[in-house]
Amino acid sequence: MYGFLVFFHVIVSILLVIVILMQASKGGGLAGTFGGASTAIFGGRGAGSFLSKVTVGLAATFMMLAILISLVNVPTDSGDSIVRKMAGEEVVSPAADLPVPLSLPQEDEKEQ
């Protein structure tokens, strides 16, 4: 279920980017690539009204999928954090196994 939702979310994201890029801006955008046929296909106002409705629909779908994915992906473990789990383990330092010298090297040089 989680994998399907993430896949569907990626598809909606890609479609949302494409639809946003197709919208006309001050420079014309990619909406001008449809030519004069865009007004006949999309109605009287042209591609702007249709593309803005599709953008709103895809944005709403994107947000609902994001919330649904976060609800589906709830952790199932006991809620212990990694820090608490590691605090319960015994920590062994490598220096604990080394023998302790009877005298320090500086004291040996002073005695000679």
C-alpha positions as CSV (number, residue, x, y, z in Angstrom):
1,M,0.0,0.0,0.0
2,Y,2.8,2.4,0.9
3,G,4.7,1.7,-2.3
4,F,1.6,2.3,-4.4
5,L,0.9,5.6,-2.7
6,V,4.4,6.8,-3.2
7,F,4.3,5.8,-6.9
8,F,1.0,7.6,-7.4
9,H,2.4,10.6,-5.5
10,V,5.4,10.8,-7.9
11,I,3.1,10.6,-10.9
12,V,0.9,13.4,-9.6
13,S,4.0,15.5,-8.9
14,I,5.3,15.1,-12.4
15,L,1.9,15.9,-13.9
16,L,1.7,19.0,-11.6
17,V,5.0,20.3,-12.8
18,I,4.0,19.7,-16.5
19,V,0.7,21.5,-16.1
20,I,2.3,24.4,-14.3
21,L,4.9,24.8,-17.1
22,M,2.1,24.7,-19.7
23,Q,0.3,27.7,-18.2
24,A,0.7,31.0,-19.9
25,S,2.9,33.6,-18.1
26,K,3.8,37.1,-19.2
27,G,6.1,35.6,-21.7
28,G,3.6,33.2,-23.1
29,G,4.9,30.0,-21.6
30,L,4.4,26.7,-23.2
31,A,0.7,27.3,-23.7
32,G,1.5,29.1,-27.0
33,T,2.8,25.9,-28.5
34,F,-0.7,24.6,-29.0
35,G,-1.4,27.4,-31.5
36,G,-4.8,28.5,-32.5
37,A,-6.4,25.1,-31.9
38,S,-6.1,25.6,-28.1
39,T,-9.1,28.0,-28.0
40,A,-11.2,25.5,-29.9
41,I,-10.4,22.6,-27.7
42,F,-10.5,24.3,-24.3
43,G,-13.4,26.6,-24.8
44,G,-13.9,30.3,-25.1
45,R,-11.3,31.5,-22.5
46,G,-8.7,29.1,-23.9
47,A,-6.2,26.9,-22.1
48,G,-5.8,29.3,-19.1
49,S,-9.0,28.4,-17.4
50,F,-8.7,24.7,-18.1
51,L,-5.1,24.5,-17.0
52,S,-5.8,26.4,-13.8
53,K,-8.6,24.0,-12.9
54,V,-6.3,21.0,-13.6
55,T,-3.5,22.7,-11.4
56,V,-5.9,23.1,-8.5
57,G,-7.1,19.5,-8.8
58,L,-3.6,18.1,-9.0
59,A,-2.4,20.3,-6.1
60,A,-5.3,19.1,-3.9
61,T,-4.5,15.5,-4.8
62,F,-0.8,16.1,-4.1
63,M,-1.6,17.4,-0.6
64,M,-4.1,14.7,0.2
65,L,-1.6,12.0,-0.9
66,A,1.2,13.6,1.2
67,I,-1.1,13.5,4.3
68,L,-2.2,9.9,3.5
69,I,1.4,8.7,3.1
70,S,2.3,10.2,6.4
71,L,-0.6,8.4,8.1
72,V,0.1,5.1,6.5
73,N,3.8,5.3,7.4
74,V,3.4,5.2,11.1
75,P,6.3,3.4,12.9
76,T,5.2,0.0,14.4
77,D,8.1,-0.5,17.0
78,S,7.7,0.1,20.7
79,G,8.6,3.8,20.4
80,D,12.0,3.5,22.0
81,S,14.5,5.8,20.4
82,I,17.9,4.7,19.2
83,V,19.6,6.7,21.9
84,R,17.6,4.9,24.6
85,K,18.4,1.5,23.1
86,M,22.1,2.3,22.9
87,A,22.1,3.6,26.5
88,G,20.9,0.2,27.7
89,E,23.9,-1.5,26.1
90,E,27.1,-1.8,28.0
91,V,29.8,0.4,26.5
92,V,33.3,-1.2,26.5
93,S,36.2,1.1,25.7
94,P,39.3,-0.3,24.2
95,A,41.5,1.3,26.8
96,A,39.9,-0.7,29.6
97,D,41.8,-3.9,28.5
98,L,45.3,-2.3,28.4
99,P,47.6,-2.9,31.4
100,V,48.3,0.1,33.6
101,P,52.0,1.0,33.8
102,L,53.6,1.1,37.2
103,S,55.4,4.4,36.5
104,L,55.1,7.1,33.9
105,P,57.9,7.4,31.3
106,Q,58.9,10.9,32.6
107,E,59.5,9.5,36.1
108,D,61.8,6.8,34.6
109,E,64.0,9.3,32.9
110,K,64.3,11.4,36.1
111,E,65.5,8.5,38.1
112,Q,68.4,7.6,35.7
